[in-house]
Amino acid sequence: MVNDQDYVAIFHSIHRVLRAEQLLKQQKAEFLLIPVPRQLTSDCGLALRIAPPHLAAVFAVLVAADLLPAELYQLRSGEYAAVAAESVAGSAGTA
């Protein structure tokens, strides 16, 4: 389940999402591996759910590994809004 304001990071291959999961677990980052929500599409079928307080830390790990998600969304009042992963990555890189 995705809570309001949570982020959903989608990778376009199972290998990339599983690599992201492995790296994030090693760094003890707060995230959850979930099925891609029905409203969103992905060939991979899996995504990362990230609560807003943990977004910068998660992206710092992903940026360091050159493993940005292909798509990033935030759930806002029941609707998924696209977020530019690059802008989050830029903020995480300076945090």
C-alpha positions in Angstrom: 0.0 0.0 0.0 1.2 3.5 -0.9 0.3 6.2 1.6 -0.5 9.8 0.6 2.7 11.8 -0.1 4.8 8.6 -0.5 7.0 8.4 -3.5 7.1 5.4 -5.9 10.4 4.9 -7.9 10.1 2.8 -11.0 13.0 1.1 -12.7 12.6 -0.4 -16.2 14.3 -3.7 -15.5 14.1 -6.2 -12.7 17.9 -6.2 -12.5 18.1 -2.5 -11.7 15.3 -2.6 -9.1 16.9 -5.6 -7.3 20.3 -4.0 -7.4 18.8 -0.8 -5.9 17.1 -2.9 -3.2 20.5 -4.6 -2.4 22.4 -1.3 -2.1 19.7 0.3 -0.1 19.5 -2.6 2.4 23.3 -2.5 2.8 23.1 1.2 3.6 20.1 0.5 6.0 18.0 3.0 4.0 14.2 3.2 4.7 12.2 2.0 1.7 9.8 -0.9 0.8 9.9 -3.0 -2.4 6.3 -3.1 -3.7 4.4 -4.2 -6.8 4.0 -1.3 -9.2 0.6 0.3 -8.5 -2.1 -0.4 -11.1 -2.4 3.2 -12.1 1.3 3.2 -13.2 2.9 0.9 -15.7 6.3 -0.8 -15.8 7.7 -3.8 -17.6 9.5 -4.7 -14.4 6.5 -5.0 -12.1 8.4 -3.9 -8.9 9.0 -0.5 -7.5 10.4 1.2 -4.4 8.0 3.0 -2.0 9.8 5.8 -0.2 8.3 7.9 2.6 9.0 11.7 2.2 11.4 11.9 5.2 13.6 9.2 3.7 13.7 10.4 0.1 17.0 12.3 0.3 18.8 9.4 1.9 17.5 6.9 -0.5 18.4 9.1 -3.5 21.9 9.7 -2.1 22.6 6.0 -2.2 21.1 5.7 -5.7 23.0 8.7 -7.1 26.3 7.3 -5.7 25.6 4.0 -7.5 24.5 5.8 -10.7 21.2 3.9 -10.3 18.4 6.5 -10.7 14.9 5.2 -11.3 13.5 5.7 -14.8 10.3 7.2 -13.3 9.4 8.8 -10.0 5.8 9.6 -8.8 4.3 11.0 -5.6 0.8 10.0 -4.4 -1.1 13.2 -3.8 -4.8 13.0 -2.8 -5.2 9.6 -4.5 -3.5 10.6 -7.8 0.1 9.9 -8.8 2.0 13.0 -9.9 5.2 12.6 -11.9 8.3 14.1 -10.2 11.6 14.7 -12.0 14.0 12.1 -10.5 16.9 14.3 -11.7 15.8 17.2 -9.5 15.6 15.0 -6.5 19.0 13.5 -7.3 20.5 17.0 -7.5 19.1 17.8 -4.0 20.3 14.5 -2.6 23.7 15.0 -4.1 24.1 18.3 -2.1 22.5 17.1 1.1 
